Amino acid sequence: MKKYITDYAKLDREFAYYGDDLGVTVAGEITRFKVWAPFCSCVYLNLYTGGEGDNKIQTLVMSRGERGVWSVELMHHCYGAYYTYTLEFESSKRIETIDIYAKACGINGERGLVADFASLDPEGWEDIPRPRCENPVDAVIYECHVRDMSVDASCGIPESEWNKRGTFAGFTAEGTRCGKVTTCLDHLKELGITHVQLMPVADYATINEKDPFSGKYNWGYDPKNYMCLEGSYSSDAEEGEVRIREFKQLVADLHRAGIGVILDVVFNHTYFTELSAFHKTVPYYYHRLRGHGEFSNGSGCGNETASEHLMFRKYMLDALRFWVTEYKVDGFRFDLMGLHDIDTMNMLRDEMDKIDPQILMYGEGWTGGEPAYAADKLCYKWNSYSFGRIGLFNDNIRDGIKGGTFDLRNTGFVNGSDHARNAIKRGITANTRYKRLQGTADDLCWAFTPAQAINYCEAHDNNTLWDKLAISAKNYSEEERRRMDKLAAAIVILSQGVPFIQLGQDFLRSKPKVLPEGTPRTDNNIFDENSYNAPDFTNSIKWGDKERNLDVFLIYRALIALRKSSGLFRMRTPEELDAHLHFHDNNDIVTFELSDSEECFFVIFNNRRDERWIDLPYGNFYLRLSEETPRPVYRTVSGKVRIPPISFAVYKRL
Ligand code: CA
């Protein structure tokens, strides 16, 4: 019979440990190891010279201290040593595992590493300031996978440096080009985004770090060691220090370019269940269980973690604090945040505030299955007011723009639906309690402030926008679909809230699916809607797309610049929206005015297949930006203006 815990509250009361010294602490010449393992009868520390293989130096017996914490001290610093714990339970069963508090590790995350972090800082590390972001609405977030950015030869990293491609070093390669267009770091700078959101860079399980180019690929939502870096993105996964140095360099390069770094963190489940280091160390404690001790599967990945258990809550706190202080990252995106309890997330927010209130925090307000915890205590989107300072992905504007993600043919505002105007209007108001929309689509009013709405229409999940348009707007010309794409970009970037774009969305990224030879291509299998382990052929950025679709890129760039140019696109409170945002009544399209005592913008989103003549507000205007040109047209206009089919336009009062 399984021996699982029935009274977590009692266990937490008697054993939860509040010290900040779990894992390895080096103080002067002393190295201390501490592990929380209250059920163990004996714990040993094993020291090795390598991250794998038969190279043990010694095994030391650890001693049990208060609250089930085992420790041992060495009278020297032991930097460079790899280590594991051997845990012995009453059953006399012995299990060897990596430390859940390991902050560095060897190849494939099997052993921890005692690393001298300060010695791995890049030049000038202490003097590079964290980019400032006064309010989350000032951010423009760009979601990127490290490997996708530079693994294709078209990224322009020369053949002589081929081993940089697909790695931390390749991500921030400078001066690289594909034909005439910029790639990698220069591309990020040119686009004008403020933050990159890196898909998981913490150690994950399914890529063999010995041979990362063997054709395998993964997004990284298969977490193994939550405080360690993934080895396949480093130039040498054998030496645990290398990935640390190279990732710090990536952060330094981005910070120097004024770009913040947001980490995608996957605390909601462990890739292994019984074989995870958590379960090996404290069986049945870190996961949520069902009535008879089975693992609950709220993540859809085999289990879910229990953030409400004090030692997992503390683990999340300690991990975030570590990433922020050691690597100076600027924010966190929580995968399946609906699985984390509200109290924990608010505590994390408070803790980040103590370090820097500008650190961004947002996540997915849903789960991947049925959690074993009360729905009113979890960070579901519908509980948004209970965690008002943590952002949520806005699936309402997403589906309003292009149609539902689960039916490829389903359409939204840009691809011809007549039923999405209210969703778009709500999106323009960041889904806050905007007074003058009350009574229309009230169920879409959930954000506490604009900062809580992360607006997007494309992310790593589901089809790319361009692929979705290819199927759902099949009866339109390619030229019309390009217009739809630009209109979608305008809605995401000019709405109140926080705009979020996927790498390559700005030049019509596509994810062609790899099919077994001979399989007939249909609408349903031509594109990959879940490319988590698809090969580079599907996932990598082909930079020739940027050159080919430069007109689209230039519109995205101009939209971002326009957003940054005026606070009217970045209002901070629902009250400001009430005062400065006014929809005009133009029947079947969407038009609105943003104005204060100094500026007035008039924005038109025309999703119709025919042109329209629209009344400008009172006064003289000029065309600040439109689907047709990224540059302003300095010709005075007033009264009625023509808006071409499927397009957007922004007029500014002179
Ligand atoms: Ca790994």
Residues whose N, C-alpha, C, O or C-beta is under 5 A from the ligand:
A	BS01	CA	N108 D203 Y204 A205 I207 E230 G231
